[in-house]
Amino acid sequence: MINNRNILNKPLTTEEALSIFDEREAVDCDFMLGRWKGSEVLTGHPMEGILDLVGWYGKYFININNVHPLIFYRNRSELFSVNPITMPLGLIKFNLPKLKLYKPLLKLVRVLIQTKKGKARLRMLEHRGKVSAAMCYDQLPINDCFRKLDDNRVLGVMDQKGGGKPYFFVLERDDTYFSLPVG
């Protein structure tokens, strides 16, 4: 078994990441409430590195019916929520080059893609043999399924219909102050 902290420090194969995910305890929806800072688990997924390049912060679970699935840094003290339907997630299959121009591009189109409304919800969902909290996107065939690493961190796997290889990430509770306009 791989130590929880090693998930953040070294690349894993998809099989290793799935094994770690499968070994972990399920969480309920109440456990997920609050704001969480995200980081990628390195498995060689085509999307790897893209979220960091555009300033991904994490996710905000206000209640089970109001979730902001994609939160980004506006600046050092402000965050903003993006409507996932505006993100070209279908392009991740094509191993896009990791270009630094993505972040300035996001700033240019921010007014078109940001939202004050939650665009996902939390539900208990069976995934890989366990029922656990999952974030279900409102407008996309994607569920982010969660398993407990410890009291303040979860391992997430993005289950995208037709998406092929799963994308893994870690969410860590974050109580630091950031301004986030939400509706």
C-alpha positions as CSV (number, residue, x, y, z in Angstrom):
1,M,0.0,0.0,0.0
2,I,1.3,3.5,-0.9
3,N,1.4,6.1,1.8
4,N,-1.2,8.9,1.4
5,R,1.4,11.7,1.1
6,N,3.2,9.9,-1.7
7,I,0.2,10.4,-3.9
8,L,1.2,14.1,-4.1
9,N,4.9,13.5,-4.6
10,K,5.5,11.0,-7.3
11,P,4.0,9.9,-10.6
12,L,1.8,6.8,-10.5
13,T,0.4,4.5,-13.2
14,T,-3.3,4.6,-13.7
15,E,-3.5,1.1,-12.2
16,E,-1.6,2.2,-9.0
17,A,-3.9,5.2,-8.7
18,L,-7.0,3.0,-9.1
19,S,-5.7,0.6,-6.5
20,I,-5.2,3.4,-4.0
21,F,-8.7,4.7,-4.8
22,D,-10.2,1.3,-4.4
23,E,-8.5,0.8,-1.0
24,R,-9.9,4.0,0.5
25,E,-12.9,4.5,2.6
26,A,-16.1,6.0,1.2
27,V,-17.3,9.5,2.3
28,D,-20.8,10.9,2.6
29,C,-22.0,14.1,1.0
30,D,-21.8,16.1,4.3
31,F,-18.1,15.3,4.5
32,M,-17.6,17.1,1.2
33,L,-19.2,20.4,2.2
34,G,-16.9,23.4,2.2
35,R,-14.2,24.7,0.0
36,W,-11.4,22.4,-1.3
37,K,-8.1,23.2,-2.9
38,G,-7.2,20.8,-5.7
39,S,-3.9,19.3,-7.0
40,E,-3.3,16.7,-9.7
41,V,-2.2,13.2,-9.3
42,L,0.4,12.5,-11.9
43,T,-0.6,9.5,-14.0
44,G,0.1,10.6,-17.5
45,H,-3.4,11.6,-18.3
46,P,-3.8,13.9,-21.4
47,M,-5.3,16.6,-19.2
48,E,-2.4,16.6,-16.8
49,G,-0.9,20.1,-16.3
50,I,-3.6,22.0,-18.1
51,L,-5.6,22.9,-15.0
52,D,-2.4,24.2,-13.3
53,L,-1.5,26.3,-16.3
54,V,-4.9,28.1,-16.2
55,G,-4.8,28.7,-12.4
56,W,-7.1,26.0,-11.1
57,Y,-7.9,26.4,-7.4
58,G,-10.3,23.6,-6.7
59,K,-14.0,23.1,-5.9
60,Y,-16.6,24.6,-3.6
61,F,-19.5,22.5,-2.1
62,I,-22.0,24.9,-0.7
63,N,-24.7,22.2,-0.2
64,I,-25.7,19.0,-1.9
65,N,-27.6,20.9,-4.7
66,N,-25.2,23.8,-5.1
67,V,-21.6,23.0,-6.1
68,H,-19.0,25.0,-8.0
69,P,-17.0,22.3,-9.7
70,L,-14.3,24.5,-11.3
71,I,-12.9,27.4,-9.3
72,F,-9.9,29.4,-10.5
73,Y,-7.7,32.1,-9.2
74,R,-8.6,35.6,-10.4
75,N,-5.7,37.1,-8.4
76,R,-4.0,36.3,-5.0
77,S,-7.1,37.1,-3.0
78,E,-10.0,36.4,-5.3
79,L,-11.4,33.3,-6.9
80,F,-14.0,32.8,-9.6
81,S,-16.2,30.0,-10.7
82,V,-16.4,28.7,-14.3
83,N,-19.3,27.1,-16.0
84,P,-17.9,23.7,-17.0
85,I,-20.0,23.6,-20.2
86,T,-17.8,26.4,-21.5
87,M,-14.6,24.4,-21.1
88,P,-13.5,22.3,-24.0
89,L,-13.1,19.1,-22.0
90,G,-13.6,17.0,-25.2
91,L,-10.2,18.2,-26.4
92,I,-8.3,16.4,-23.6
93,K,-8.2,13.3,-25.7
94,F,-5.8,15.0,-28.0
95,N,-2.8,15.7,-25.7
96,L,-2.9,19.4,-26.1
97,P,0.5,21.1,-25.8
98,K,1.0,22.6,-22.3
99,L,1.3,26.3,-23.3
100,K,1.6,29.3,-20.9
101,L,-0.8,31.2,-23.1
102,Y,-3.8,29.4,-21.6
103,K,-3.9,31.5,-18.5
104,P,-3.9,34.9,-20.3
105,L,-6.5,33.4,-22.7
106,L,-8.7,32.4,-19.7
107,K,-8.5,36.0,-18.4
108,L,-9.7,37.3,-21.8
109,V,-12.7,35.1,-21.9
110,R,-13.5,35.0,-18.2
111,V,-16.5,37.3,-18.5
112,L,-18.0,34.8,-20.9
113,I,-17.3,31.6,-18.9
114,Q,-17.7,32.6,-15.3
115,T,-20.8,32.0,-13.3
116,K,-22.2,32.8,-9.9
117,K,-24.4,29.7,-9.9
118,G,-23.4,26.2,-8.9
119,K,-23.1,23.9,-11.9
120,A,-23.0,20.5,-10.1
121,R,-24.5,18.7,-7.2
122,L,-23.4,16.0,-4.7
123,R,-24.9,12.6,-4.7
124,M,-24.1,9.2,-3.2
125,L,-23.0,7.1,-6.2
126,E,-21.7,3.6,-6.6
127,H,-18.3,3.6,-8.4
128,R,-15.8,0.7,-8.5
129,G,-17.8,-1.3,-5.9
130,K,-18.4,1.3,-3.2
131,V,-21.1,3.9,-2.6
132,S,-19.4,7.2,-1.9
133,A,-20.0,10.9,-2.4
134,A,-19.7,12.0,-6.0
135,M,-20.0,15.4,-7.7
136,C,-22.3,15.2,-10.7
137,Y,-22.0,17.9,-13.3
138,D,-25.3,19.4,-14.3
139,Q,-24.6,19.7,-18.0
140,L,-21.9,17.3,-18.8
141,P,-21.6,13.5,-18.6
142,I,-19.0,13.6,-15.8
143,N,-19.0,12.5,-12.2
144,D,-16.1,13.2,-9.8
145,C,-16.1,10.3,-7.3
146,F,-14.4,10.7,-3.9
147,R,-12.6,8.5,-1.4
148,K,-11.2,9.5,2.0
149,L,-7.4,9.9,2.4
150,D,-7.7,11.5,5.8
151,D,-10.0,13.9,7.7
152,N,-9.0,16.8,5.4
153,R,-8.2,15.2,2.1
154,V,-9.9,13.1,-0.5
155,L,-8.8,11.3,-3.6
156,G,-11.0,12.1,-6.6
157,V,-11.4,10.4,-9.9
158,M,-13.1,12.0,-12.9
159,D,-15.4,9.5,-14.5
160,Q,-16.2,11.0,-18.0
161,K,-18.6,9.1,-20.3
162,G,-16.5,8.1,-23.3
163,G,-13.4,9.7,-21.7
164,G,-11.2,6.7,-21.6
165,K,-8.4,6.9,-19.0
166,P,-9.5,8.3,-15.6
167,Y,-8.1,11.6,-14.3
168,F,-7.1,11.7,-10.7
169,F,-6.8,14.6,-8.3
170,V,-6.6,15.3,-4.5
171,L,-8.8,17.8,-2.8
172,E,-7.7,19.3,0.6
173,R,-10.0,21.4,2.8
174,D,-9.1,25.1,2.7
175,D,-10.4,27.6,5.2
176,T,-8.2,30.5,4.1
177,Y,-10.1,33.6,3.1
178,F,-10.7,34.2,-0.6
179,S,-13.4,36.3,-2.1
180,L,-15.7,34.2,-4.3
181,P,-18.9,35.7,-5.7
182,V,-21.5,33.0,-5.6
183,G,-25.3,33.0,-6.2
